[in-house]
Amino acid sequence: MKPTGTDPRILALAAEVAKSPEQDVPVILLKLKEIINNTPLGSSELKKIKQDIYCYDLIQYCLLVLSQDCSCIQGGWTTVSQLTQILSHCCVGLEPGEDAEEFYNELLPSAAENFLVLGRRLQTCFINAAKGEEKDALLHFFEVVTDSLFWLLGGHVQLIQNVLKSDHFLRLLQTDNVQIGSMVMTLLQNILQINSGDLLRIEGKILHSILDEVVFKLLSTPSPVIRGTATKLLLLMAESHQEILILLRLSACYKGLRSLLNKQEPGTEFSQELRQLIGLLSPKAYQEVKDQKQHKAACLIQAYWKGFQTRKRLKKLPSAVITLQRSFRSKRTKMLMKLSRQKEEEDHRLQLQIQRQRAMRLSREIRLNMLEIVHPGQVEKHNREIEEKSALIIQKHWKGYRERKNFRQQRPSLTEYKAAVILQRATLKFLAKCRKKKKLFAPWPGLRELTDASRIELKQQVDDYIRRHPGSQISDVTSRELHSQAQERLQHYFMGRALEERSQQHREALMAQISTNIEQLMKAPSLKEAEGKDPELFLSRSRPVAAKAKQAHLTTLKHIQAPWWKKLGEEAGDDTDIPKDELSVELGTLFIGGTKPS
């Protein structure tokens, strides 16, 4: 997602990179250096510019340029060294946002690896160079690349382990050139000063290789610069990690290291560091350091343990009284609840006993009353019926109890059965979805290779089909006749369609006129409110409609004016014959559309 409020310079630069040819991209990317240098260091504006550079993939463009061959880039090593500075400055202090995982896991390790590869290329070019000026320029470019790598590692400490594990870094460290070797060892010293803990996280083989190379440069290199840097580096590693000191002191690989260090020339610039290193490797100093560290560790453990015990006791003191009170109150509450429950159970038992006695008395009274009412000959029959009813009631209660008990016993199995059904249904649905997805996204298997026998069989099937379904052959004359018939039908269809369209338009016009008239009639005022010109608005322009309306009006008037004895046999809906003369006279005064009264 592109950020809002993007710097116009970054936007213009990204557009220029996208439109420019590939060979011009490195020179265009150098404009980022001017933009970064003109922005105050540590400001929020610089962070925003770095985010814009990352969001518009300009950092990725820099990585792509650095991975190319230097001979194909305009400006050569000058452009490459400046791009390394731009890349390291852009990556340090950048907040990637949503793409943090890609930035930290892919882009940063790739950038560090590219820096090491560039260092290897510069090392090769420096060794093969013949002129002194060319060597000085290449050495300057190598220093710029190492400084950019150190700047990147200072901003992202997690990359130190990747650099130490890299084969390119080990090859750079194993160089015989004094100047390049001094720069690489200085870089390693600066890296360990930032975070020396990563040195123990790498594999033992790589650690032994680094230690071997440092010891080799210390003992066999005649250059005092390399020896001084190696001494400082070895001293830093031994002081930072007790494991490395033990390795240098006890390992068979470094046996006799102390005696060889004692043979080094005294009075050099690094003699003080050399004496410190020799003192660390001596048995007495080693034992003192070991005892001191053990004593310190024991004191630290005791202090932490005593402090923990004291804090634990102090925390428990105020809570002890609360715990006692809580336990006493809970015990008293339980006792009171137990007594009240016992009392309630006794009351309930007494009430049940009383209810049972009352029910027994009532049933006996009812039975005696029934014996008084029933005839003596029907007493035995009545007793038998009562016994049968009692037996049915007892059986009903017993069967209900038994079924409820069986249901409670079968409830877990029923629950398991329902759960199994649900799981099976869900599993079948899931498997059906998986099969459907496999069918949808299954790759095309491709065409099966045909053998000679399969080709002969397919050819035979095609011949059989052609023989069973022979194609119809039409002559040229028949084809022309069919063509002429098709043309005539198309012409007839298009002519008929034009007539249908005109009739449809006429129907739509009539329907629109009818709807307008209906709307006008619905909005018409009543006869009491109508003025002189209002009736003229509702005169029809059609002569048949006007004649029919006038005839209906005259019929209504004659029916109203007729005497009552003439209306006895008529109905309200009967039509009355009107002379044509009267109708024509009345119509003469109407306005008919398209005509004028004579």
Buried (B, 14 or more C-beta within 10 A) or exposed (E): EEBEEBBEBBEEBBEBBEEEEEEEBBBBBBBBBEBBEEBEEEEEEBBBBBBBBBBBBBBEBBBBBBEEEBEEBEBBBBBBBBBBBBBBBBBBEBEBEEEEEEBBEEBBBBBBBBBBBBBBBBBEBBEEBEEEEEBEBBBBBBBBBBBBBBBBBBBBEEBBBBBBBBEBBBBBBBBEBBBBBBBBBBBBBBBBEEBBEBBEEBEEEBBBBBBEBBBEBBBEBEBEBBBBBBBBBBBBBBBBBEEBBEBBBEEEEBEEBBEEBEEBEEEBEBBEBBBBBBBBBEEEBBEEBBEEEEEEEEEEEEEEEEEEEEEEEEEEEEEEEEEEEEEEEEEEEEEEEEEEEEEEEEEEEEEEEEEEEEEEEEEEEEEEEEEEEBEEEEEEEBBEEEEEEEEEEEEEEEEEEEEEEEEEEEEEEEEEEEEEEEEEEEEEEEEEEEEEEEEEEEEEEEEEEEEEEEEEEEEEEEEEEEEEEEEEEEEEEEEEEEEEEEEEEEEEEEEEEEEEEEEEEEEEEEEEEEEEEEEEEEEBEEEEEEEEEEEEEEEBEEBEEBBEBBBEEBBEEEBEEEEEEEEEEEEEEEEBEBEEEEBEEBBEEBEBEEEEEE
